[in-house]
Amino acid sequence: MKTIKILLLLIISIRISATAQTNDSIQQKIIWTFELNRQIDALAVRIVSKNISTAEQKKADYIIMQLNTYGGELAAADSIRTSILNCKIPIIVFINNQAASAGALISIACDSIYMHSGGSIGAATVVDQTGEVLPDKYQSFMRSMMRATAEAHGKKTVVKDGKTTEIWHRDPQIAQAMVDPEISIEGIIERGKVLTFTTKEAIQNGYCEGEAENINQILQQTNISNYKIFEYTPTLTDGIINFLMNPIVQGILILLMFGGIYFELQTPGIGFPLGAAVFGAILYFAPLYIEGLAQNWEIIVFITGVILLLVEIFVIPGWGIAGISGIILIIIGLTMSMIDNNIFKYENEFNISIIVKPLALVVTSILISGIGIIYFGKKILSSRVLSISLHTELNANEGFVSVETNEKSFIGIICTTITPLNPSGKVLIDNEVYTAIAEYGFIEKGETVIITRFETGQLYCEKKTAES
């Protein structure tokens, strides 16, 4: 009997211990943390979006974003702000140095703000790349974003002078004073100055929950004692995607696409230039698609534009509706694929500033590509750079003959195309096959052409008209 009692007590003790361990495990909070110590741009958007998504997958209880930035792009800041406000997990921002301009907007969007000693937040006036203040329409949009972001946190009940009252958790007037020097707030900022808070000033005015030196101190102040911290570590894949999403690299890839298409059209067969163009398109769209920026319809728009452009060149030569439409669709596809489609509207007003920089990048890259093609095109085509797409040997038993210098006398000779010229193909002169290039547009098989010139071992021709 005594033995049975001992066994029962032992079983009860084990159950109590297991229950306690289970409760500890259940109560343990998961903290996901990451750093955003950079300019606010498309890569910053990717970092924040990826970490929020990962934290949601891990069912984290809190996200701590360690922030240090002097600002960046308005569109990117708006995208990050929207992601933070829509996140169901409480996000704590730890300003470990500066949260200026776009950084201030991002910080205000977070549920809680903690700052390192010596930190600052504010100075959110919209400026251009030279530091010049932009017109009021830009400032108005930024003011509305700052104000609305502060209002999104609602009000809290406080007791003041023995009376219960409601005040804003983040005062919207203070938020827009960080943008507009014309706003004055008694005891905080006078007219003519843009508001920036130090750590202690931010705490005093409700724009910081507390001062901390590290994450552990933040968790102590939020009364979280049982927790496990997971920290984001960039992977090799992240590094590659970040590199490909760099605006400079994207511009180079656009140059590669257009340059490859042009030089492929200027050489017979399918070779290196087309491969380079396809490779450039894959590297351009792949990271954007993986990150959810490039949508299926945007890629389809780009491909449709390329098809229309090719139709204009080969089927209906000349610059008409198909060609112009193709160029417009290509520009739209390349531009829209760089933009987060979720941030086109704000307070029912279209924000044109979102598309300005991507559009400028695409158009500039296309113009540079066009200028480069015009300047270097003939030099490259006359060199051996593109020889990978040409025959290495032209044997007489295959119907080919060499083009000798005396064939300059062929200028003016009328002959027939035995393959389509698009723009390069074959013509038949005195029962001999020669490679020739169409001067203009596309020439079909069996057309009568006239040899117009001879350069660097290559015959050029154009379709014979009644006048010629």
Helices and strands as residue ranges (DSSP letters): H 2-27, E 29-36, H 42-57, E 62-69, H 74-86, E 91-100, H 102-109, E 112-115, E 120-122, H 136-151, E 155-160, E 163-168, H 172-177, E 196-198, H 199-204, E 210-211, H 215-221, E 227-231, H 236-244, H 247-265, H 272-290, H 296-314, H 321-336, G 341-343, E 345-346, E 349-350, H 353-381, G 387-389, G 396-398, G 405-410, E 414-417, E 424-429, E 432-438, E 448-455, E 458-463
